[in-house]
Amino acid sequence: MSWTDPIGFGGRETYFFLSYAHSVPLSAAARPDTDYWVTRFFQDLNAAVGRGAGNSDLDIGFFDGLVSPGADLRQVLTDALSLAHVFVPLYSPNYFSNAWAVGERAAFRSRLSRLQLGEAGRHVLPVLWIPFPPWDYRPELAEALDLLGGPVEYAENGLRALCKISAYRRQYDMVLSALAERIIAVAEGTPLGRSRAALVGSAAVDDPGDPALVVAVLAATGGRQWQPFAGRHVVPAADYVAATAQRLGLPTRVVEFAGARDRAQESPTVLLVDAALGVAAIRAAVVGLPRWVVPLVVAEPGTGSVEPDEVGTALRDTGLPQVRPVYDVDEFERSAPLLVIEARKQFLRHGPLYPRERPGTPRPSLGPPELSDQRRQGEDR
């Protein structure tokens, strides 16, 4: 089975939706990037659920590897999440910094908002896919272990290792069977009422320590969903740049322009600018942005917009020296990785040495506590 077009509510419901840290295809001709072992696990879980399934009205499972090239990925994922009874996230150190994975989880959770806490929890079945470092404790990890009560090898190595290594085949089959039984029990015993999931978006991700790259859009229409190259790209321009950054190992957050001004004070920032707005409007909007913001000025094909070079000159006059103009989709694609690298370089060169302190959080010290530190501690009691 492959999923190509938005299925709406005419589609068949599924037992489960598999979510993992993944990148999106950058062109309409490409399939989503899928880990071989994720695909292998999906196939195994699909078969295990299929063997025990008792409701022939339900399809078995879905993951993004089933999406055909050229499909509207965001809409297809949203539709699939709207029809799934159980959400199975594969937790790994990259999961919580992956905007698409976190966006899928948020979209599915939107369907659970009217359920009691215990009832809602049954529909999310997390799996420890890759172990986390000892210092990165998360409550979700305890859920992934407690829900299954799997063998010690699962807790120590994660299910990906059990899937890969033949010596762990027995333990892998144990976890696989437990997952399939839980999915069937929930989907058939306490099915989730058909409801529309929130649109999958680039959800806010956990702060990984380093400032996330911020991607903002200043466009005449569409905001962060602005899609100047819709015939070539399956995602908006901002998501294309974000996906490029994630492939380069940079955690990324896509924001509306209204939220970019504050975030840019502490983060490397890429600003996609629609030349159709005109020089005067663009100049007025960007006044006050820090100099490390890197704008990319795009002339949307067929709009007869102002020349990007003319806009670029105006932006440089406002104090943003690193302006890049593009005239077509090929130039945009070539510029995206350079844009990300340049934004990071400009922030490291010109950005603040230290992020702003959060209220009530003293800086760590090896010396004796000062009076101000003692006062803070007393205030926290």
N, C-alpha and C positions, 0 to 999 in steps of 0.2 A: 504494500500500500504506500502511496506517496501523497503528500499534501501539497496542493498547488495554489488553489484560490481560497479566499476567505470563505469559511464554511457556514458562518452565521449560526442560526439555531436549527437549521435543517440537517446538520451533521449528526453522526452517531456519537453517543457518549463513550468514554474510554475508562478502563479500570485505573490507569495511572499515567502521569506525566513525569518524565525523567528530566531533571535539571542539573546542569553542571557548569563549571567555569569555562566559557567558550568565547571565541571571537566571532564576529558576524562576517558574512561575505562582503567584500568591498565592491563587487560589481554584480550586475544582474545575471551574468553568465556563470558565476561561481556558486558552488555549493557552500554551506556553512562548514567551517573547519571543525572536524570531529576527531577526538582522540580514538585511536584504534581500539583501545581497551574499554572505552566508554561504549563504543558501538558493540563490541563483543558482549559486554555485560548487559546492554539493552536487549540484545537478541536472546541471551540466556534467560533473563527475567521475563521477557515476553513469552518465551516458550513455557517457562515454569507456571506463570499465571494462566496461560492458555490451557495447560493440562488439567488444571483444577477448576477452571471457570465454569460456572453453572448458569450464567445469564447470556444467552446467545444474542441478545439485543445490544450488547456492549462490544465495541472493539477493545483490543487488549491494551496496547500502550502507545505512547507518542514520545519522540524526542526530535531535536532539530535536524538530525541526520535524515529525516524523512521529507524535509522540505525540498521541493524542486527548485532548480535555478530559475531566477527571474520572478519568483513569488514575492509578495509583500511580506517579508519576514516578520515584522512587528505585528501585523494583523493576523497572520497565520498562527503565531505563538499565542496571541491573545485568544483567538477562537479555540485553540486546542486546550488552553487553560480553562476556558469557560465550560468545557465538556468533560473534564477529567474529575474523577472521584477522589483520587489520592495523588498527592504531590510528593515525589521522591527526589529530594535534593542530595547530590553527591558532594559532601563537605570536604573541602581541601583548603590549604592555606590561601589559595587564590580565589576561593569562592566568594568571600565577603568583600573582596576588592574588585570583583568583576561586575560591571554595571548591568550587563544583560542577565546574569544569573540572579543577582539581587532584585532586578526588575521583574523577573519571572516569579520569584517568591512573593514579592509585594502584590503582584497582580492576582495570584491565586489566593493570598490571604484576604484580599478584598471581598472574596465570595464568602468568607467565614465570619464576617463582622457581626452577623445577627445570631450566631450560634453561641451556646455556652462554652466557656473555656475548655472544659474537658471534652465536650463533643467536637469542638473545632480541632483540637489537637489530634484526634484520631485520623484526620484527613491529611496530615503531614507526617511522612515516614522518612526521617533523615537517615543517611548512611554515611559512615566514616569512610571516605574514599582514599584519602592520603592523610597520614598522621600529621598533627600540628606540633610545632616546637613546644617544649615544656612551658615557656613563658607566655604563650598565646592561648590562655585558657578561655573557653567560651561555654556558656550554658548549653548551647546547641550540641556540643560534643557529648555531654552526658546523656542528652536525649538520644543521640545516635547509638550509644552503647546500651542504654537502659531499655530502649524499645525492643531490641533484638535479643539481648543477653547472649550474644554470640560467643564463639570460642575465643580463648585468650589471644590466639594468633590474629584474629580480626582486630581486637583492640590495640595490639602492638604494631601491626603493619598496615592496617587499612584494607579495604576490600579490593582495591586495585592490585595490590601485591598478591592477594589470594587468587585473583582472577588470572594473573600472569604466570604464577609459579606452579608447576604441576605437582610439586610436593604438598601443596596446600589444597589439593582438589577436594578432599573430604570436607575440610573446614569451609571451603567456598560453597560447596553444595548445601551445607547446613545453613549458612546465612541466606543463600538464595531461596531455599525452601521456606525459611522463616519469613522472609520478605513477601514471597508470593502468597503465603497463607494469610498474612496480615492484610495485604492489598485486597484479596478476595473477600475476606471477612468484612472489611469496611465497605467496599463497593457494593456488596450484595446485602449486607446486614443493616448498615446505616448509610444508604446512598446520599450523596450530596444533591440537593435540589438543583435543577438546571437554573443557572444564573449567569449573567454577563460579568466576566472578570474585567477589572480596570485595564486600560490599554498598557501593554508592556512598554516601559520607557527606560531611559538610562537613569535608574534610581540612584539616590545618594548611597555611596559606599562607605564602609568603615574607613576611618582615618588611619593610614598605614604608618604614620610617623612623619614622613616627608610630606611637604605640601603637595596636594593633588594638582595635576594640571587642570586648569579651568578652560573650558571651551564655551564661548558665548557667541550669540548671533545678533547682529544689528541689521534687520531686514525690513523691507516695506510691508511684507505680509508673511505670516507663518511662524514668526519667532524662531524658537529652537527647532521647529519642524520644517524650516525653510529647505527646499529641495530644488536647487537650480539645475541639477542634472538628472532629473527624474527618469529620463529615458535610458540612462546608463547605470545609475546607482539605485539600489533597493532601500537605502536608508537616507535620512536627511544629511546635509553636508556636515553638520556638527557631529553627528554620530559617526560619519566616515572618518573625520579627524580623530575622534575619541578612540575608534577601533584601531587606527594606525598607531596612536600613542600606546595603547595597551599591548599591541604586538611588539613595541619597543620596550616594554616593561615598565611603563609609567602609569600609575593609577590616575584616573581621569574622571572629571565631573563635568557634565554638560548643564549649563544654566541659561536662563533667560537673561537678556541684557540688563534688565532691572536689578538682578542680583549680582551682576558681574563686578560692579564698582567696589563693593566691600570685599569680595573674595579676591579680587586682583591685588589688594594691598598686601596679601600674604602668600600669593601663589603665582607660579608661572601661568601666563594667560594668553590664549589665542583668541582673537576676535575676528569672526567672519563678517565681512561688511558687504551688504548689497549695494552696488553702485547706483541702483535705480532710486535710492533715497535722495540722491542729489547732494552736492557738496555742502550747501549751507546746513541742511539737517544733520548730516554726518558730523560736520565740524562741531556743531552745538552739542551733539550727544556725547562726544568723546572727551570734551574738556574736563580736565582733572584726573584722567586715568593715569596711573603710574607709567613711567617711560619704558618699563620692561614688557608692557603689553605689546604683542606682535599682531598687527592687523593683516588680514588677507582680504583684499578687495576683489570681488567677483562681479564680472559683467554677465548677468544671466542671459543666455542666448535668446534672441528674438524680442528683447524688451526695449531696445533702443536706448539703453541707460547711458549715463555719463561714463566717459572713458575712465577705467580704473586708474590710469596714470594721473589724471587730473585729481581724482579723489586722493590718491597717494600723496601728491604734493600738499594738499590741504591737511592731511593727517600729520605729515612731517612738521608742518608749521605749528601744529598744536603740541608738539613735543613727543611724538611717537616716531622715532627715527627708523625703526625696522619694519617698513611697510612692504608687502609683497602684492603686486597686482597679477591677476590671472584673467585670461580671455576665453578659455575653453576647458572642457573636462579633462583633456589629456594633461594640460598644464596644471590643473588643480591636483590631479593625482600625483604628478611628479613633485608638486610643492608640499603636499601634506606631511611626509616625514621630515623634510627640511624645516617646515614650519614648527613642528613639535620640538625638534632639537634646538632651533633658534630660541624658542620661548623659554626652554629650560636654561639655556646659556645666558640669556639676558637677565633672567631672574637671579641666577647665581652671581652674576656680575654686579647688578644694580639693586637687587632686592634687599629687604631688611636682614641683618645678621641673625636676629632672634625673632621668633614669632611673638605676637602680643601675649602677655601672661593672662591666664584665665583668672577671674576674681577668686580670691580665697585660696589660691594654689601657690604655696611658697616654693621658691627654687630649692632644689636639693643642696645640702651643704654637709661637708665632713667635719666642720667645726662645731663648737657648742651652740645651742640655739640662742638666737638673739631675742631681744625683748619683743620685737615685732612678730617673730615666729611664734613665741609663747602666747602672745595675744591672739593670734590667729587660731592656735590650737584650742584656746579657751573659748573662743567664739564658736568653734565648731561643735563643742560639746552640747 
